[in-house]
Amino acid sequence: MQLPNEGHVAVLAFPFGTHATPLLTVVRRLSTSAPNLKFSFINTSKSNQKVFSKIKPDDFQNIKPFNVDDGVPEGHVFSGNPLEAVELFLKAVLENFKNGLEGAVADTGAKITCLLTDAFFWFGADMAAEMGVPWVAFWTAAPCSISLHMYTDVVRSTLKGKEENGDETLNFIPGMSAIRAKDLPAGIVHGKLEAPFNIMVHKMGQTLPRATALTINSFEEIDPTITNDLKSKLKMVLNIGPFDLAWPPKSFSDESRCIPWLDNHDKASVAYLSFGSLLTPRPNELIALAEALETQRVPFLWSFRDSSKLQLLEGFLERTSTLGMVVPWTPQLQVLEHPSVGVFITHAGWNSVSESIAGGVPMICRPFFADQGLNSRLVEEVWKIGVSVEGGNFTKSATTKALELVFSLGKGGEMRENIGNLKQKAKMAVGSDGSSTKNFTSLVKVVAGL
């Protein structure tokens, strides 16, 4: 007889953006807590290569990567549409993942006992039901955004005819009275509602009540009203983050020597800039941002990954060589925890917001797409731990105003106090008796079939 703790967990990853990495973080943590379980991490080869290259082989002894096709036809020429690769993947995803599951069973010789998927994959409900196993969905972003996807039909019917009024608030949804229509991700009321990606997240919101558990990279105390509302609608809601505080990395590399550079600066004096791994602001915004930093004489550390656009800042870099530092990569967690960092200028992706809270650093947000506008609104109006750039784009005047505000004793002092309080709540959540720690114990039980 197969013992409950000798099961086989199949993991289905979404291979775009920063989705697969936090899912693998959860799986690694589960594999440590339940070493008798086998984990098959099913993902595209490109994404698997990327996420597994960041960890040592010893760290995933009972986790095995399995590759599935990315859905791109042989010889396909991309049109330049950034969503094209996602749409091709989604067209073939069901068939490819079924093949991946069969391959994992054949290879391990063990039938699947639990299905753990990125929450995007609403079809996980049917797959798990067919196999007679629990379906655990993992949401990589904030509780607020997953709640919105569950309320999509309500939002659409309530705002019908009012779509043009972006200032219309969502006061008809628990915990969202400060959220406006214009803060919503595309696909809820704006944009092409019938696009493959938008259909997927809409179906996800409708299907989640069937999940055995929804796991979130957040902590209950950040949005208690929203968390309690989710709990009233779902079987089990398990906030198990923030990951940066719950499971900090044992070591980090600092090839550019950012930390020694930060050591030479006063407390809360440096602006840290990073816009994630997927995007760089437009040329005119980059120049405006650079001009504001130079005029204000703000010491800055800039993680600038798009080397093709670096020449735009050539003169600026020469003039500010003693003021700032531009590097291709930084150990972001450690940078945000450094006492000299006083503000984080960010695209407001959830991982970055979460890391900023873990570091206790106020933010200046310039959102671009997806849930970034929503996160930016939460940062500015709900948690009051930062500010959005006025007008939504970097201009010299808007950036200067935001810098002055965050570094001021008044409003800036309040932001620092608020984010300090939120950081303390997050630390308590991941403590030995905290809500995230207890929720993780519940997750282990679900996954292990206990």
Secondary structure, DSSP 8 states (H G I E B T S, - for coil): ---GGG-EEEEE---STTSHHHHHHHHHHHHHH-TTSEEEEEEEHHHHHHHHTTS-GGGGTTEEEEEE-----TT----S-TTHHHHHHHHHHHHHHHHHHHHHHHHH-----EEEEETT-TTHHHHHHHHT--EEEEE-S-HHHHHHHHTHHHHHHHHTT-TT-TT-B-TTSTT-TT-BGGGS-TTSSSS-TTSHHHHHHHHHHHHGGG-SEEEESS-GGGSHHHHHHHHHHSS-EEE---HHHHS--S----TT-HHHHHHTS-TT-EEEEE-TTT----HHHHHHHHHHHHHHT--EEEE---GGGGGGGHHHHHHTTTTEEEES---HHHHHHSTTEEEEEE---HHHHHHHHHHT--EEE---STTHHHHHHIIIIIS-SEEE-GGGS--HHHHHHHHHHHTSSSHHHHHHHHHHHHHHHHHHHTSTTSHHHHHHHHHHHHHHT-
